[in-house]
Amino acid sequence: MSHYHPLLGLYVSRLREFYRQPARLFWVYGFPTVLALGLGLAFQSRVPESVQADLVRNAASDPVEKVLRDYDAKARAGRKQGVQLRVVPEDEAMKRLRTGKTPLVVVKATSGAITFRYDATRPEATSARAAIDAILQREAGRVDPIRTEDTVVNEPGSRYIDFLIPGLIGQNTMGGGLWGVGFLLVNFRIGKLLKRFTATPMPRRDFLLAILLARLTFLVPDVAVLLSLGVFVFGMPIQGSLWLVALVEVVGALAFAGIGLLIASRAQTTETVSGLMNLVMLPMWIFSGLFFSAERFPEAAQPFIQALPLTQLLNALRAIMLEGAGPTSHVVLVALGVLSAWAVGTFLVALRIFRWQ
């Protein structure tokens, strides 16, 4: 009998086991797709959100209302930030302010003075106050000392959705590697399957290798779905090589599979492995730049952040896909080095301390 028969049998059985459970299919493929669609639609290019304000209706409010409504019409025609104005009696305006339904109340006195009523602790209130004040001051004749112009950037490759899609791919690679390997092994240990496998003539390395190969197989449709969504639905460009994207993804998947194997090497219960995995993933969720750049954190924290495997995976994916980085790029080489170190290091340690019973 060929040496590779146990490996092939375990690999095929792992594939069948995965695709026979609809819940896994949803969480591995369906949930990231829904998340990407939802966030993509939420942050797609559109007219900037209007400033909200309530104007108290009184004898002096008509000129202010006309200025703000004229400005809103011109702003909307130019796809700029407009003014969503509601003109109501003073009692209703103050009630809406107290209940958080409006961030700003504007009161025009018969003397000509204008009063702004707002909660200064609300960021949208202070920005609304500044915007409304600037509109009224310019209408009254104020001249800005420096002429400024706004250039709205909404070209493919520079939008938030283009930044987000590689983040979701990296997040799924991390989750699939940790849960798809670590949780599976602990379930096998609980069900006494690991003990039975050790009683067979199958080499132990074939067992672990089959799990890793199955994880890489599941990665293919996972990445393909999210990339297709980004390219065909949101028009995300891929500036670099898809083969380089695939290489980085494979090395990243091996790194997270190694971490999952290490976590599961001694865990005896699902509660233990779940807690350990969440403990490992939490810093990467926060610091690795899934939804915003990791450079926003202090300089002193950057060595720790850059050592995280998810940080390097996202750095490389974004550099290749959005900047056209090649295989000799510093970002890609550093990412491949760090991810390879995680993959080899965790796998070797896991093999040494792995408990089969």
KOLDRENGU-286137 format. One line per 2 residues: number of its first residue (from 1); their letters; for each residue x, y, z of C-alpha. Coordinates in steps of 0.5 Angstrom, whole numbers. Example, Ala and Ser with C-alpha at 12.3 -4.5 7.8 and 13.67 -1.06 7.14 Angstrom:
1> as> 25 -9 16  27 -2 14
% end
This chain:
1> ms> 0 0 0  3 7 -2
3> hy> 5 11 4  1 17 2
5> hp> -6 13 2  -7 15 10
7> ll> -6 22 8  -10 22 2
9> gl> -16 19 6  -15 24 12
11> yv> -15 30 7  -22 27 3
13> sr> -25 26 10  -24 33 13
15> lr> -26 36 6  -33 32 7
17> ef> -34 33 14  -33 41 13
19> yr> -38 41 7  -43 37 10
21> qp> -44 42 16  -48 48 13
23> ar> -47 52 19  -39 52 18
25> lf> -40 54 11  -44 60 13
27> wv> -39 63 18  -33 61 13
29> yg> -36 64 7  -43 67 8
31> fp> -41 71 14  -35 75 11
33> tv> -39 76 5  -45 79 8
35> la> -40 83 12  -36 86 6
37> lg> -43 88 3  -46 91 9
39> lg> -39 95 10  -38 97 3
41> la> -45 99 2  -45 103 8
43> fq> -38 107 6  -39 107 -1
45> sr> -38 114 -5  -44 118 -4
47> vp> -46 125 -2  -43 127 5
49> es> -48 127 10  -51 133 11
51> vq> -51 138 18  -57 137 22
53> ad> -60 143 26  -66 146 28
55> lv> -68 153 27  -73 156 32
57> rn> -79 159 28  -80 166 30
59> aa> -81 173 27  -74 174 25
61> sd> -72 167 23  -74 167 16
63> pv> -68 170 13  -64 165 17
65> ek> -68 160 14  -67 162 7
67> vl> -60 163 7  -59 156 10
69> rd> -64 153 5  -61 156 -1
71> yd> -54 154 1  -57 147 2
73> ak> -59 147 -5  -53 149 -8
75> ar> -49 144 -4  -53 138 -6
77> ag> -52 140 -13  -45 140 -12
79> rk> -45 134 -8  -42 137 -2
81> qg> -44 137 5  -51 140 6
83> vq> -56 143 11  -61 138 14
85> lr> -66 144 17  -72 143 21
87> vv> -76 150 23  -80 148 29
89> pe> -83 152 35  -78 153 41
91> de> -81 148 46  -81 143 40
93> am> -73 145 38  -71 144 46
95> kr> -75 138 47  -71 135 41
97> lr> -65 137 43  -66 134 50
99> tg> -68 127 47  -62 127 42
101> kt> -66 128 36  -62 134 34
103> pl> -55 136 35  -56 144 35
105> vv> -61 149 36  -61 156 32
107> vk> -65 162 35  -65 168 31
109> at> -67 174 36  -70 181 33
111> sg> -64 184 35  -60 180 30
113> ai> -56 176 35  -56 169 33
115> tf> -56 164 39  -53 157 38
117> ry> -56 152 43  -52 145 43
119> da> -48 140 48  -41 141 47
121> tr> -39 134 49  -42 131 42
123> pe> -37 132 36  -43 132 31
125> at> -46 138 35  -39 142 35
127> sa> -38 141 28  -45 143 26
129> ra> -45 149 30  -38 151 26
131> ai> -41 149 20  -48 153 21
133> da> -44 159 24  -39 159 18
135> il> -45 159 13  -49 165 16
137> qr> -42 169 17  -40 169 10
139> ea> -47 171 8  -47 177 12
141> gr> -40 179 8  -35 176 12
143> vd> -29 174 7  -24 169 9
145> pi> -17 171 9  -14 165 5
147> rt> -18 162 -1  -19 154 0
149> ed> -22 149 -5  -24 142 -3
151> tv> -22 136 -7  -26 130 -6
153> vn> -22 123 -7  -27 117 -9
155> ep> -23 114 -14  -22 106 -14
157> gs> -16 104 -10  -17 110 -5
159> ry> -23 109 -2  -25 106 5
161> id> -28 99 2  -21 98 -2
163> fl> -18 99 5  -23 94 8
165> ip> -23 88 3  -16 86 5
167> gl> -17 87 12  -23 82 11
169> ig> -19 77 8  -14 77 13
171> qn> -19 77 18  -22 70 15
173> tm> -15 67 14  -14 68 22
175> gg> -20 66 24  -20 60 19
177> gl> -13 58 21  -14 58 29
179> wg> -21 55 29  -21 51 23
181> vg> -15 47 26  -15 48 34
183> fl> -22 47 35  -22 41 31
185> lv> -16 38 34  -20 39 41
187> nf> -26 36 39  -22 30 36
189> ri> -19 29 43  -25 30 47
191> gk> -28 25 42  -22 20 44
193> ll> -21 20 36  -14 22 37
195> kr> -12 16 41  -15 12 36
197> ft> -11 15 30  -5 14 34
199> at> -7 6 35  -6 6 27
201> pm> 0 5 23  -1 12 20
203> pr> 5 17 21  3 22 26
205> rd> 5 27 21  0 25 16
207> fl> -5 27 20  -3 34 22
209> la> -1 35 15  -8 33 12
211> il> -11 38 17  -6 43 14
213> la> -8 42 7  -15 42 8
215> rl> -15 48 11  -11 51 5
217> tf> -16 48 1  -22 52 4
219> lv> -18 58 4  -18 58 -4
221> pd> -26 59 -5  -26 64 2
223> va> -21 69 -2  -24 68 -9
225> vl> -31 70 -6  -28 76 -2
227> ls> -24 78 -8  -29 77 -13
229> lg> -34 82 -9  -29 87 -8
231> vf> -27 87 -16  -34 86 -19
233> vf> -39 89 -14  -35 95 -11
235> gm> -30 96 -17  -23 95 -13
237> pi> -17 95 -17  -12 90 -16
239> qg> -5 93 -18  0 87 -16
241> sl> 0 80 -18  -5 75 -16
243> wl> 0 70 -15  4 74 -10
245> va> -3 75 -7  -4 67 -7
247> lv> 3 66 -4  2 71 2
249> ev> -4 68 3  -2 61 4
251> vg> 4 63 8  -1 67 13
253> al> -5 61 13  0 56 15
255> af> 2 61 20  -5 62 23
257> ag> -5 54 23  1 53 27
259> ig> -2 58 32  -8 54 32
261> ll> -4 47 33  0 50 38
263> ia> -6 53 42  -10 46 41
265> sr> -3 42 43  -5 41 51
267> aq> -13 44 51  -17 39 54
269> tt> -24 42 53  -28 47 48
271> et> -28 52 53  -21 52 54
273> vs> -19 52 47  -24 58 46
275> gl> -22 62 51  -14 61 49
277> mn> -16 63 42  -20 69 44
279> lv> -14 71 48  -10 70 42
281> ml> -14 74 37  -16 80 41
283> pm> -10 84 40  -10 83 33
285> wi> -17 85 32  -15 91 36
287> fs> -8 93 34  -7 90 27
289> gl> -11 95 23  -17 91 21
291> ff> -22 97 20  -17 103 21
293> sa> -9 104 20  -5 101 25
295> er> 0 107 25  -5 111 29
297> fp> -3 107 35  3 110 39
299> ea> 10 109 36  12 106 42
301> aq> 7 100 41  9 99 34
303> pf> 15 94 35  9 89 38
305> iq> 4 91 33  9 90 27
307> al> 11 83 30  3 80 30
309> pl> 2 76 24  -4 79 22
311> tq> -1 86 22  4 83 17
313> ll> -1 79 13  -5 86 12
315> na> 1 90 10  3 85 5
317> lr> -4 84 2  -5 92 2
319> ai> 1 93 -1  0 88 -7
321> ml> -7 90 -8  -7 97 -8
323> eg> 0 99 -9  2 94 -14
325> ag> 8 92 -9  12 86 -12
327> pt> 16 80 -9  22 84 -8
329> sh> 18 90 -4  21 91 3
331> vv> 14 91 6  12 84 2
333> lv> 19 81 4  18 83 12
335> al> 11 80 12  14 73 9
337> gv> 19 73 14  15 74 20
339> ls> 9 70 17  14 64 16
341> aw> 18 65 23  11 64 26
343> av> 9 58 22  15 54 23
345> gt> 16 56 30  9 55 32
347> fl> 9 48 28  16 46 31
349> va> 14 47 38  7 44 37
351> lr> 10 38 35  14 37 41
353> if> 9 39 46  3 36 43
355> rw> -2 31 47  -5 26 43
357> q> -9 23 49
% end
